[in-house]
Amino acid sequence: MSPADRLAALDDAVRRFAAERDWDQFHTPKNLAAALIVEAAELLEHFQWLTPEQSAALPAQTRDEVAREMADVFIYLLRLAQVQGIDLLAAAESKLADNARRYPVEAARGSSAKSGIR
């Protein structure tokens, strides 16, 4: 299955999951955005106080926990996009194109500075 097909299947599964549980009533944009931030904080918790080297070489169990938190973030983001009627892939593609214009390779390569580049 192609990545696009997998994403479409996941999108459908997330939509069905919420509908089967009658959770649409709770899945307001505000609630989903809040849940997304909570899950992102849980993801960050795994990296808090680690050195850059430690964060790049997580033990297998921690890496598995990080993967589960990343999945939570992804699912909530996908659900928020569904509720808002946003094509998340189109939005990401558009944003990446915007960023390519804002941060051309010749001006941004090797630099984390964002100011002054346009």
DSSP file (Angstrom, degrees, kcal/mol; ACC not computed):
  #  RESIDUE AA STRUCTURE BP1 BP2  ACC     N-H-->O    O-->H-N    N-H-->O    O-->H-N    TCO  KAPPA ALPHA  PHI   PSI    X-CA   Y-CA   Z-CA
    1    1 A M              0   0    0      0, 0.0     5,-0.0     0, 0.0     0, 0.0   0.000 360.0 360.0 360.0 134.2    0.0    0.0    0.0
    2    2 A S     >  -     0   0    0      1,-0.1     4,-2.7     4,-0.0     5,-0.2  -0.283 360.0-109.5 -71.0 159.1    1.4    3.4   -0.9
    3    3 A P  H  > S+     0   0    0      0, 0.0     4,-2.4     0, 0.0     5,-0.2   0.891 121.3  52.2 -56.0 -38.9    1.9    6.1    1.7
    4    4 A A  H  > S+     0   0    0      2,-0.2     4,-2.3     1,-0.2     5,-0.1   0.908 110.5  47.2 -64.8 -41.2   -1.0    8.1    0.3
    5    5 A D  H  > S+     0   0    0      2,-0.2     4,-2.4     1,-0.2    -1,-0.2   0.887 111.4  51.5 -66.8 -38.4   -3.3    5.0    0.5
    6    6 A R  H  X S+     0   0    0     -4,-2.7     4,-2.4     2,-0.2    -2,-0.2   0.904 110.5  48.5 -64.4 -40.7   -2.1    4.3    4.0
    7    7 A L  H  X S+     0   0    0     -4,-2.4     4,-2.8     2,-0.2    -2,-0.2   0.911 111.1  49.9 -66.0 -42.0   -2.9    7.9    5.0
    8    8 A A  H  X S+     0   0    0     -4,-2.3     4,-2.1     2,-0.2    -2,-0.2   0.902 111.9  48.5 -62.7 -40.7   -6.3    7.7    3.4
    9    9 A A  H  X S+     0   0    0     -4,-2.4     4,-2.5     2,-0.2    -2,-0.2   0.900 112.6  48.0 -66.2 -40.7   -7.0    4.4    5.3
   10   10 A L  H  X S+     0   0    0     -4,-2.4     4,-2.9     2,-0.2     5,-0.3   0.917 109.3  53.4 -64.9 -43.4   -5.8    6.0    8.6
   11   11 A D  H  X S+     0   0    0     -4,-2.8     4,-2.0     1,-0.2    -2,-0.2   0.924 112.1  45.1 -55.7 -46.5   -8.0    9.1    7.9
   12   12 A D  H  X S+     0   0    0     -4,-2.1     4,-2.6     2,-0.2    -1,-0.2   0.902 112.5  51.2 -65.3 -42.1  -11.0    6.8    7.4
   13   13 A A  H  X S+     0   0    0     -4,-2.5     4,-2.7     2,-0.2    -2,-0.2   0.895 110.6  48.2 -64.1 -40.8  -10.2    4.7   10.5
   14   14 A V  H  X S+     0   0    0     -4,-2.9     4,-2.0     2,-0.2    -1,-0.2   0.908 112.4  49.2 -66.0 -41.8   -9.8    7.7   12.7
   15   15 A R  H  X S+     0   0    0     -4,-2.0     4,-2.2    -5,-0.3    -2,-0.2   0.929 114.5  44.6 -62.8 -45.7  -13.1    9.1   11.5
   16   16 A R  H  X S+     0   0    0     -4,-2.6     4,-3.2     2,-0.2     5,-0.2   0.905 109.1  57.1 -65.0 -42.1  -14.9    5.8   12.1
   17   17 A F  H  X S+     0   0    0     -4,-2.7     4,-0.9     1,-0.2    -1,-0.2   0.923 111.8  41.7 -55.0 -48.2  -13.3    5.3   15.5
   18   18 A A  H  <>S+     0   0    0     -4,-2.0     5,-2.6     1,-0.2     3,-0.4   0.914 115.7  49.5 -67.4 -43.2  -14.7    8.7   16.7
   19   19 A A  H ><5S+     0   0    0     -4,-2.2     3,-1.5     1,-0.2    -2,-0.2   0.907 106.3  55.2 -64.7 -42.3  -18.1    8.1   15.0
   20   20 A E  H 3<5S+     0   0    0     -4,-3.2    -1,-0.2     1,-0.3    -2,-0.2   0.788 112.9  43.3 -61.7 -27.3  -18.5    4.6   16.5
   21   21 A R  T 3<5S-     0   0    0     -4,-0.9    -1,-0.3    -3,-0.4    -2,-0.2   0.365 110.7-121.1 -98.8   2.9  -18.0    6.0   20.0
   22   22 A D  T < 5 +     0   0    0     -3,-1.5     3,-0.4    -4,-0.3    -3,-0.2   0.899  67.0 140.7  56.4  43.2  -20.3    9.0   19.4
   23   23 A W    >>< +     0   0    0     -5,-2.6     3,-1.6     1,-0.2     4,-1.5   0.474  37.5  94.3 -94.4  -4.1  -17.3   11.3   20.1
   24   24 A D  T 34 S+     0   0    0     -6,-0.4     3,-0.2     1,-0.3    -1,-0.2   0.869  79.7  62.0 -55.9 -34.1  -18.1   13.9   17.5
   25   25 A Q  T 34 S+     0   0    0     -3,-0.4    -1,-0.3     1,-0.2    -2,-0.1   0.773 110.9  38.2 -63.1 -25.4  -20.0   15.9   20.1
   26   26 A F  T <4 S+     0   0    0     -3,-1.6     2,-2.0     1,-0.2    -1,-0.2   0.632  94.2  88.2 -97.2 -17.9  -16.7   16.2   22.1
   27   27 A H     <  +     0   0    0     -4,-1.5    -1,-0.2    -3,-0.2    -3,-0.1  -0.372  54.9 152.9 -86.5  61.8  -14.4   16.7   19.1
   28   28 A T     >  -     0   0    0     -2,-2.0     4,-2.7    -3,-0.1     5,-0.3  -0.505  59.8-109.1 -79.2 157.9  -14.7   20.5   18.9
   29   29 A P  H  > S+     0   0    0      0, 0.0     4,-2.6     0, 0.0     5,-0.2   0.909 120.0  50.8 -54.7 -42.4  -11.8   22.3   17.4
   30   30 A K  H  > S+     0   0    0      2,-0.2     4,-2.4     1,-0.2     5,-0.2   0.939 112.2  45.4 -61.3 -47.6  -10.9   23.8   20.8
   31   31 A N  H  > S+     0   0    0      1,-0.2     4,-2.6     2,-0.2    -1,-0.2   0.902 114.7  47.5 -65.0 -40.7  -11.0   20.4   22.5
   32   32 A L  H  X S+     0   0    0     -4,-2.7     4,-2.4     2,-0.2    -1,-0.2   0.898 111.5  50.3 -68.4 -39.4   -8.9   18.7   19.8
   33   33 A A  H  X S+     0   0    0     -4,-2.6     4,-2.0    -5,-0.3    -2,-0.2   0.913 112.2  48.1 -63.8 -41.1   -6.4   21.5   19.8
   34   34 A A  H  X S+     0   0    0     -4,-2.4     4,-2.3    -5,-0.2    -2,-0.2   0.929 111.8  48.8 -64.0 -44.8   -6.1   21.3   23.6
   35   35 A A  H  X S+     0   0    0     -4,-2.6     4,-2.4     1,-0.2    -2,-0.2   0.885 108.9  54.5 -62.0 -38.4   -5.7   17.5   23.4
   36   36 A L  H  X S+     0   0    0     -4,-2.4     4,-2.2     1,-0.2    -1,-0.2   0.914 109.2  47.0 -60.6 -44.2   -3.1   17.9   20.7
   37   37 A I  H  X S+     0   0    0     -4,-2.0     4,-2.3     2,-0.2    -2,-0.2   0.892 110.1  53.0 -66.9 -40.1   -1.0   20.2   22.9
   38   38 A V  H  X S+     0   0    0     -4,-2.3     4,-2.0     1,-0.2    -2,-0.2   0.934 111.8  45.7 -60.1 -45.6   -1.3   17.8   25.9
   39   39 A E  H  X S+     0   0    0     -4,-2.4     4,-1.9     1,-0.2    -2,-0.2   0.879 110.4  53.4 -66.7 -37.0    0.0   15.0   23.8
   40   40 A A  H  X S+     0   0    0     -4,-2.2     4,-2.4     2,-0.2    -1,-0.2   0.884 108.1  51.1 -64.0 -37.1    2.8   17.1   22.4
   41   41 A A  H  X S+     0   0    0     -4,-2.3     4,-2.0     2,-0.2    -2,-0.2   0.891 107.5  52.5 -66.0 -39.0    3.8   18.0   26.0
   42   42 A E  H  X S+     0   0    0     -4,-2.0     4,-0.6     2,-0.2    -2,-0.2   0.869 109.7  50.0 -64.4 -35.1    3.8   14.2   26.8
   43   43 A L  H >< S+     0   0    0     -4,-1.9     3,-1.1     1,-0.2     4,-0.4   0.938 109.9  49.8 -64.2 -47.6    6.1   13.8   23.8
   44   44 A L  H >X S+     0   0    0     -4,-2.4     3,-2.0     1,-0.3     4,-1.2   0.838  96.8  70.6 -60.7 -34.2    8.4   16.5   25.0
   45   45 A E  H 3< S+     0   0    0     -4,-2.0    -1,-0.3     1,-0.3     3,-0.2   0.816  91.0  60.0 -55.2 -32.5    8.5   15.0   28.5
   46   46 A H  T << S+     0   0    0     -3,-1.1    -1,-0.3    -4,-0.6    -2,-0.2   0.722 111.9  39.1 -68.6 -20.7   10.7   12.1   27.1
   47   47 A F  T X4 S+     0   0    0     -3,-2.0     3,-2.1    -4,-0.4    -1,-0.2   0.542  83.8 123.9-106.0 -11.0   13.3   14.6   26.0
   48   48 A Q  T 3< S+     0   0    0     -4,-1.2     3,-0.1     1,-0.3    -3,-0.0  -0.283  84.6   4.3 -57.8 132.4   13.3   17.0   28.9
   49   49 A W  T 3  S+     0   0    0      1,-0.3    -1,-0.3     0, 0.0     2,-0.2   0.426  98.7 128.8  73.4   3.0   16.7   17.4   30.5
   50   50 A L    <   -     0   0    0     -3,-2.1    -1,-0.3     1,-0.1    -3,-0.0  -0.582  60.2-120.2 -83.8 150.6   18.5   15.2   27.9
   51   51 A T     >  -     0   0    0     -2,-0.2     4,-2.7    -3,-0.1     5,-0.2  -0.413  33.4-103.8 -74.8 163.8   21.6   16.4   26.1
   52   52 A P  H  > S+     0   0    0      0, 0.0     4,-1.3     0, 0.0     5,-0.1   0.895 124.7  51.4 -56.3 -37.9   21.3   16.6   22.3
   53   53 A E  H  > S+     0   0    0      1,-0.2     4,-0.6     2,-0.2     3,-0.2   0.921 110.5  47.2 -66.4 -43.2   23.4   13.4   22.2
   54   54 A Q  H >4 S+     0   0    0      1,-0.2     3,-1.0     2,-0.2    -1,-0.2   0.899 109.5  53.6 -64.8 -39.6   21.1   11.5   24.6
   55   55 A S  H 3< S+     0   0    0     -4,-2.7     3,-0.4     1,-0.3    -1,-0.2   0.784 108.7  50.2 -67.4 -25.1   18.0   12.7   22.7
   56   56 A A  H 3< S+     0   0    0     -4,-1.3    -1,-0.3    -3,-0.2    -2,-0.2   0.572 114.0  45.2 -86.4 -10.3   19.4   11.3   19.5
   57   57 A A  S << S+     0   0    0     -3,-1.0    -1,-0.2    -4,-0.6    -2,-0.1  -0.470  77.4 173.8-132.5  61.3   20.2    7.9   21.1
   58   58 A L        -     0   0    0     -3,-0.4    -3,-0.1     1,-0.1    -4,-0.0  -0.387  38.3-105.3 -70.2 144.6   17.1    6.9   23.1
   59   59 A P     >  -     0   0    0      0, 0.0     4,-2.7     0, 0.0     5,-0.2  -0.324  38.0-105.5 -61.5 155.6   16.9    3.5   24.6
   60   60 A A  H  > S+     0   0    0      1,-0.2     4,-2.2     2,-0.2     5,-0.2   0.871 119.2  50.2 -55.4 -43.4   14.6    1.1   22.8
   61   61 A Q  H  > S+     0   0    0      2,-0.2     4,-2.0     1,-0.2    -1,-0.2   0.919 112.8  46.1 -64.8 -42.9   11.8    1.3   25.4
   62   62 A T  H  > S+     0   0    0      2,-0.2     4,-2.8     1,-0.2    -2,-0.2   0.901 110.5  54.0 -65.3 -40.2   11.9    5.1   25.5
   63   63 A R  H  X S+     0   0    0     -4,-2.7     4,-2.4     1,-0.2    -1,-0.2   0.896 108.0  50.1 -60.9 -40.2   11.9    5.2   21.7
   64   64 A D  H  X S+     0   0    0     -4,-2.2     4,-1.9    -5,-0.2    -1,-0.2   0.902 111.1  48.8 -63.7 -41.0    8.8    3.0   21.7
   65   65 A E  H  X S+     0   0    0     -4,-2.0     4,-2.1     2,-0.2    -2,-0.2   0.897 110.4  51.3 -65.2 -40.4    7.1    5.4   24.1
   66   66 A V  H  X S+     0   0    0     -4,-2.8     4,-2.8     1,-0.2    -2,-0.2   0.909 107.6  53.3 -61.7 -42.5    8.1    8.3   22.0
   67   67 A A  H  X S+     0   0    0     -4,-2.4     4,-2.1     1,-0.2    -1,-0.2   0.896 108.5  49.7 -60.6 -40.1    6.6    6.6   18.9
   68   68 A R  H  X S+     0   0    0     -4,-1.9     4,-2.0     2,-0.2    -1,-0.2   0.894 111.8  47.6 -67.0 -39.8    3.3    6.1   20.8
   69   69 A E  H  X S+     0   0    0     -4,-2.1     4,-2.3     2,-0.2    -2,-0.2   0.901 110.5  52.2 -67.5 -39.4    3.2    9.8   21.8
   70   70 A M  H  X S+     0   0    0     -4,-2.8     4,-2.6     1,-0.2    -2,-0.2   0.892 108.0  52.4 -61.9 -38.5    4.0   10.8   18.3
   71   71 A A  H  X S+     0   0    0     -4,-2.1     4,-2.8     2,-0.2     5,-0.2   0.913 107.7  51.4 -63.2 -42.3    1.1    8.7   17.1
   72   72 A D  H  X S+     0   0    0     -4,-2.0     4,-2.5     2,-0.2     5,-0.2   0.930 111.3  47.5 -59.3 -45.4   -1.2   10.4   19.6
   73   73 A V  H  X S+     0   0    0     -4,-2.3     4,-2.4     1,-0.2    -2,-0.2   0.926 113.4  48.5 -60.2 -45.8   -0.1   13.8   18.2
   74   74 A F  H  X S+     0   0    0     -4,-2.6     4,-2.6     2,-0.2    -2,-0.2   0.912 111.6  48.6 -62.6 -44.8   -0.6   12.7   14.7
   75   75 A I  H  X S+     0   0    0     -4,-2.8     4,-2.7     2,-0.2    -1,-0.2   0.922 112.6  47.3 -65.1 -44.7   -4.1   11.3   15.3
   76   76 A Y  H  X S+     0   0    0     -4,-2.5     4,-2.5    -5,-0.2    -1,-0.2   0.899 112.8  49.6 -64.5 -38.5   -5.3   14.4   17.1
   77   77 A L  H  X S+     0   0    0     -4,-2.4     4,-2.2    -5,-0.2    -2,-0.2   0.921 112.0  48.2 -64.3 -43.2   -3.9   16.6   14.3
   78   78 A L  H  X S+     0   0    0     -4,-2.6     4,-2.1     2,-0.2    -2,-0.2   0.913 112.4  48.7 -62.3 -43.0   -5.6   14.4   11.7
   79   79 A R  H  X S+     0   0    0     -4,-2.7     4,-2.6     2,-0.2    -2,-0.2   0.896 109.5  52.1 -65.8 -39.8   -8.9   14.6   13.6
   80   80 A L  H  X S+     0   0    0     -4,-2.5     4,-2.1     1,-0.2    -1,-0.2   0.908 109.1  50.5 -61.8 -41.6   -8.6   18.3   14.0
   81   81 A A  H  X>S+     0   0    0     -4,-2.2     5,-2.7     2,-0.2     4,-0.8   0.900 109.9  50.9 -62.6 -40.3   -8.1   18.6   10.3
   82   82 A Q  H ><5S+     0   0    0     -4,-2.1     3,-0.9     1,-0.2    -2,-0.2   0.953 111.4  46.7 -60.5 -49.8  -11.2   16.5    9.7
   83   83 A V  H 3<5S+     0   0    0     -4,-2.6    -1,-0.2     1,-0.3    -2,-0.2   0.844 116.2  45.0 -63.2 -34.9  -13.3   18.6   12.0
   84   84 A Q  H 3<5S-     0   0    0     -4,-2.1    -1,-0.3    -5,-0.2    -2,-0.2   0.538 110.1-121.4 -86.9  -6.6  -12.1   21.8   10.4
   85   85 A G  T <<5 +     0   0    0     -3,-0.9     2,-0.5    -4,-0.8    -3,-0.2   0.851  60.0 151.0  69.6  33.9  -12.5   20.5    6.8
   86   86 A I      < -     0   0    0     -5,-2.7     2,-1.2    -6,-0.2    -1,-0.2  -0.861  49.9-134.9-103.4 129.5   -8.8   21.0    6.1
   87   87 A D     >  -     0   0    0     -2,-0.5     4,-2.6     1,-0.2     5,-0.2  -0.721  22.4-165.3 -78.4 100.6   -6.9   18.9    3.6
   88   88 A L  H  > S+     0   0    0     -2,-1.2     4,-2.6     1,-0.2     5,-0.2   0.864  83.2  50.9 -62.6 -39.4   -3.8   18.4    5.8
   89   89 A L  H  > S+     0   0    0      2,-0.2     4,-2.7     1,-0.2    -1,-0.2   0.928 111.9  47.1 -64.8 -43.8   -1.6   17.1    3.0
   90   90 A A  H  > S+     0   0    0      2,-0.2     4,-2.5     1,-0.2    -2,-0.2   0.911 112.8  49.9 -63.4 -41.3   -2.5   20.1    0.8
   91   91 A A  H  X S+     0   0    0     -4,-2.6     4,-2.5     2,-0.2    -2,-0.2   0.913 112.4  47.2 -63.3 -42.2   -1.9   22.5    3.7
   92   92 A A  H  X S+     0   0    0     -4,-2.6     4,-2.5     2,-0.2    -2,-0.2   0.904 112.1  49.8 -66.6 -41.0    1.5   20.9    4.4
   93   93 A E  H  X S+     0   0    0     -4,-2.7     4,-2.0     2,-0.2    -2,-0.2   0.913 112.6  47.4 -63.2 -42.0    2.5   20.9    0.7
   94   94 A S  H  X S+     0   0    0     -4,-2.5     4,-2.4     2,-0.2    -2,-0.2   0.914 112.4  49.1 -64.2 -43.4    1.6   24.6    0.5
   95   95 A K  H  X S+     0   0    0     -4,-2.5     4,-2.8     1,-0.2    -2,-0.2   0.892 109.7  51.8 -65.2 -39.9    3.5   25.5    3.7
   96   96 A L  H  X S+     0   0    0     -4,-2.5     4,-2.0     2,-0.2    -1,-0.2   0.900 110.0  49.2 -64.0 -39.7    6.6   23.6    2.5
   97   97 A A  H  X S+     0   0    0     -4,-2.0     4,-1.6     2,-0.2    -2,-0.2   0.910 111.2  50.1 -64.7 -41.7    6.4   25.6   -0.8
   98   98 A D  H  X S+     0   0    0     -4,-2.4     4,-2.6     1,-0.2    -2,-0.2   0.934 110.9  49.3 -59.7 -46.3    6.1   28.8    1.2
   99   99 A N  H  X S+     0   0    0     -4,-2.8     4,-2.6     1,-0.2    -1,-0.2   0.852 105.9  56.7 -63.9 -34.5    9.1   27.9    3.4
  100  100 A A  H  < S+     0   0    0     -4,-2.0    -1,-0.2     1,-0.2    -2,-0.2   0.879 111.5  43.4 -64.1 -37.0   11.1   27.1    0.3
  101  101 A R  H  < S+     0   0    0     -4,-1.6    -2,-0.2    -3,-0.2    -1,-0.2   0.900 116.7  46.4 -72.6 -41.3   10.5   30.6   -0.9
  102  102 A R  H  < S+     0   0    0     -4,-2.6    -2,-0.2     1,-0.3    -3,-0.2   0.830 123.1  33.5 -71.1 -32.2   11.1   32.2    2.5
  103  103 A Y  S  < S-     0   0    0     -4,-2.6    -1,-0.3    -5,-0.2    -2,-0.1  -0.621  79.9-168.7-126.4  71.4   14.3   30.2    3.2
  104  104 A P    >>  -     0   0    0      0, 0.0     4,-2.4     0, 0.0     3,-1.3  -0.285  32.6-115.6 -62.5 147.8   16.1   29.6   -0.1
  105  105 A V  H 3> S+     0   0    0      1,-0.3     4,-2.4     2,-0.2    -5,-0.0   0.883 113.4  55.8 -51.7 -45.8   18.9   27.1    0.1
  106  106 A E  H 34 S+     0   0    0      1,-0.2    -1,-0.3     2,-0.2    -3,-0.0   0.770 117.0  35.4 -64.2 -25.4   21.6   29.7   -0.7
  107  107 A A  H <4 S+     0   0    0     -3,-1.3    -1,-0.2     1,-0.1    -2,-0.2   0.722 127.2  34.0 -96.7 -25.2   20.5   32.0    2.2
  108  108 A A  H >< S+     0   0    0     -4,-2.4     3,-2.3    -5,-0.1    -3,-0.2   0.603  76.9 125.1-110.5 -13.2   19.5   29.4    4.8
  109  109 A R  T 3< S-     0   0    0     -4,-2.4     3,-0.1    -5,-0.3    -4,-0.0  -0.267  89.6  -1.0 -58.1 124.4   21.9   26.4    4.4
  110  110 A G  T 3  S+     0   0    0      1,-0.2     2,-0.4     2,-0.0    -1,-0.3   0.521 111.1 105.9  78.7   5.7   23.6   25.6    7.6
  111  111 A S    <   -     0   0    0     -3,-2.3    -1,-0.2     2,-0.1    -4,-0.0  -0.953  51.1-166.0-123.0 137.1   21.9   28.4    9.6
  112  112 A S        +     0   0    0     -2,-0.4     2,-0.2    -3,-0.1    -1,-0.1   0.488  58.6 115.2 -92.7  -3.5   19.2   28.2   12.1
  113  113 A A        +     0   0    0      1,-0.2    -2,-0.1    -5,-0.1     0, 0.0  -0.454  37.8 177.4 -68.2 133.3   18.6   32.0   11.9
  114  114 A K    >   +     0   0    0     -2,-0.2     3,-1.2     2,-0.0    -1,-0.2   0.662  52.8  90.3-107.0 -25.5   15.2   32.9   10.5
  115  115 A S  T 3  S+     0   0    0      1,-0.2     3,-0.1     3,-0.0    -2,-0.0  -0.459  90.1  23.3 -74.7 145.5   15.4   36.7   10.7
  116  116 A G  T 3  S+     0   0    0      1,-0.2     2,-0.6    -2,-0.1    -1,-0.2   0.313  95.9 108.3  86.4  -9.9   16.7   38.5    7.8
  117  117 A I    <         0   0    0     -3,-1.2    -1,-0.2     1,-0.2   -15,-0.0  -0.896 360.0 360.0-102.2 121.1   15.9   35.7    5.3
  118  118 A R              0   0    0     -2,-0.6    -1,-0.2    -3,-0.1   -15,-0.1   0.253 360.0 360.0-153.4 360.0   13.0   36.4    3.0
